[in-house]
Amino acid sequence: MPTSLWEGKYNGSKQIVITPDFNSTCVHADLWVPVKAGYDGFSAYGYNQ
């Protein structure tokens, strides 16, 4: 089990960031999913289905 996000990324895991704005975390992510502000609850419900 990786102890940090960087170690997990080095071992081959993918990082997905779900946020409405592009920030410093998104730079290092493999996938950035921009959601509209206010619709994040609907998106989270859809991801869990």
N, CA, C and O of each residue as an XYZ file, in Angstrom:
196
protein
N       0.848     -1.177      0.000
C       0.000      0.000      0.000
C       0.897      1.244      0.000
O       1.768      1.384      0.858
N       0.681      2.138     -0.957
C       1.513      3.345     -1.003
C       1.244      4.252      0.198
O       0.117      4.350      0.683
N       2.284      4.897      0.657
C       2.152      5.795      1.807
C       1.924      7.237      1.390
O       1.580      8.069      2.230
N       2.104      7.549      0.134
C       1.874      8.912     -0.340
C       1.322      8.865     -1.764
O       1.401      7.835     -2.433
N       0.768      9.978     -2.218
C       0.236     10.037     -3.571
C       1.337      9.876     -4.612
O       1.123      9.244     -5.646
N       2.500     10.436     -4.351
C       3.601     10.344     -5.315
C       4.079      8.905     -5.445
O       4.404      8.453     -6.543
N       4.123      8.191     -4.340
C       4.550      6.794     -4.384
C       3.534      5.952     -5.161
O       3.909      5.061     -5.923
N       2.259      6.240     -4.962
C       1.227      5.532     -5.708
C       1.314      5.818     -7.196
O       1.154      4.910     -8.011
N       1.564      7.060     -7.557
C       1.708      7.430     -8.969
C       2.929      6.750     -9.579
O       2.885      6.301    -10.725
N       3.993      6.674     -8.831
C       5.201      6.002     -9.307
C       4.943      4.516     -9.540
O       5.499      3.922    -10.464
N       4.099      3.917     -8.698
C       3.787      2.499     -8.818
C       2.744      2.208     -9.888
O       2.413      1.045    -10.117
N       2.215      3.245    -10.552
C       1.327      3.016    -11.675
C      -0.131      3.377    -11.467
O      -0.944      3.174    -12.368
N      -0.482      3.902    -10.311
C      -1.880      4.275    -10.103
C      -2.198      5.578    -10.834
O      -1.308      6.387    -11.100
N      -3.456      5.767    -11.147
C      -3.908      6.973    -11.834
C      -4.560      7.912    -10.830
O      -5.260      7.468     -9.920
N      -4.330      9.201    -10.997
C      -4.918     10.206    -10.117
C      -5.945     11.000    -10.891
O      -5.653     11.555    -11.951
N      -7.153     11.050    -10.353
C      -8.247     11.789    -10.965
C      -8.661     12.894    -10.007
O      -8.936     12.638     -8.835
N      -8.706     14.126    -10.511
C      -9.090     15.280     -9.702
C     -10.434     15.791    -10.217
O     -10.589     16.063    -11.408
N     -11.400     15.917     -9.316
C     -12.732     16.421     -9.659
C     -12.913     17.743     -8.936
O     -13.165     17.771     -7.731
N     -12.784     18.843     -9.679
C     -12.887     20.179     -9.106
C     -13.292     21.165    -10.197
O     -12.925     20.971    -11.356
N     -14.028     22.205     -9.863
C     -14.445     23.150    -10.898
C     -13.324     24.054    -11.413
O     -13.405     24.550    -12.537
N     -12.296     24.273    -10.623
C     -11.215     25.166    -11.056
C      -9.918     24.390    -11.263
O      -9.667     23.392    -10.587
N      -9.109     24.848    -12.189
C      -7.810     24.228    -12.459
C      -6.805     24.807    -11.469
O      -6.498     25.998    -11.517
N      -6.293     23.965    -10.572
C      -5.375     24.444     -9.542
C      -4.081     23.639     -9.558
O      -3.848     22.850    -10.474
N      -3.256     23.833     -8.565
C      -1.942     23.187     -8.549
C      -2.036     21.671     -8.407
O      -1.118     20.966     -8.826
N      -3.097     21.160     -7.841
C      -3.278     19.718     -7.739
C      -3.576     19.114     -9.108
O      -3.141     18.001     -9.405
N      -4.307     19.836     -9.931
C      -4.677     19.343    -11.260
C      -3.485     19.210    -12.184
O      -3.518     18.412    -13.120
N      -2.448     19.964    -11.943
C      -1.263     19.918    -12.798
C      -0.649     18.526    -12.786
O      -0.178     18.053    -13.821
N      -0.644     17.872    -11.651
C      -0.005     16.567    -11.501
C      -0.968     15.400    -11.702
O      -0.542     14.245    -11.655
N      -2.239     15.668    -11.924
C      -3.222     14.605    -12.076
C      -3.189     14.027    -13.492
O      -2.785     14.700    -14.440
N      -3.613     12.786    -13.617
C      -3.722     12.162    -14.921
C      -5.008     12.575    -15.623
O      -5.058     12.622    -16.852
N      -6.040     12.872    -14.856
C      -7.314     13.267    -15.430
C      -7.944     14.348    -14.561
O      -8.068     14.183    -13.347
N      -8.339     15.448    -15.183
C      -9.038     16.529    -14.481
C     -10.467     16.559    -14.993
O     -10.698     16.713    -16.192
N     -11.427     16.411    -14.088
C     -12.839     16.430    -14.439
C     -13.431     17.741    -13.927
O     -13.692     17.874    -12.732
N     -13.647     18.710    -14.821
C     -14.232     19.977    -14.379
C     -15.745     19.831    -14.238
O     -16.418     19.424    -15.185
N     -16.278     20.155    -13.078
C     -17.721     20.130    -12.854
C     -18.205     21.559    -12.666
O     -17.455     22.425    -12.216
N     -19.442     21.794    -13.009
C     -20.023     23.110    -12.781
C     -20.252     23.302    -11.292
O     -20.678     22.379    -10.599
N     -19.972     24.486    -10.810
C     -20.207     24.786     -9.400
C     -21.700     24.650     -9.114
O     -22.531     25.195     -9.840
N     -22.028     23.932     -8.069
C     -23.417     23.692     -7.717
C     -23.929     22.350     -8.183
O     -24.945     21.871     -7.678
N     -23.249     21.725     -9.141
C     -23.662     20.427     -9.666
C     -22.771     19.296     -9.169
O     -22.905     18.162     -9.628
N     -21.874     19.580     -8.251
C     -20.955     18.558     -7.785
C     -21.659     17.442     -7.028
O     -21.205     16.299     -7.068
N     -22.742     17.738     -6.348
C     -23.511     16.695     -5.661
C     -24.128     15.717     -6.638
O     -24.131     14.510     -6.396
N     -24.654     16.231     -7.746
C     -25.215     15.359     -8.778
C     -24.131     14.511     -9.415
O     -24.353     13.341     -9.726
N     -22.954     15.098     -9.610
C     -21.840     14.354    -10.202
C     -21.392     13.239     -9.278
O     -21.154     12.120     -9.735
N     -21.275     13.517     -7.996
C     -20.864     12.498     -7.031
C     -21.884     11.368     -6.974
O     -21.511     10.200     -6.868
N     -23.152     11.704     -7.043
C     -24.182     10.672     -7.046
C     -24.070      9.823     -8.296
O     -24.248      8.607     -8.229
N     -23.780     10.430     -9.430
C     -23.633      9.691    -10.676
C     -22.412      8.800    -10.686
O     -22.462      7.712    -11.258
N     -21.302      9.224    -10.068
C     -20.095      8.426    -10.026
C     -20.289      7.192     -9.167
O     -19.670      6.159     -9.421
N     -21.133      7.283     -8.164
C     -21.335      6.158     -7.240
C     -22.315      5.124     -7.771
O     -22.441      4.044     -7.194
N     -22.992      5.423     -8.829
C     -23.979      4.478     -9.378
C     -23.331      3.446    -10.245
O     -24.015      2.576    -10.786
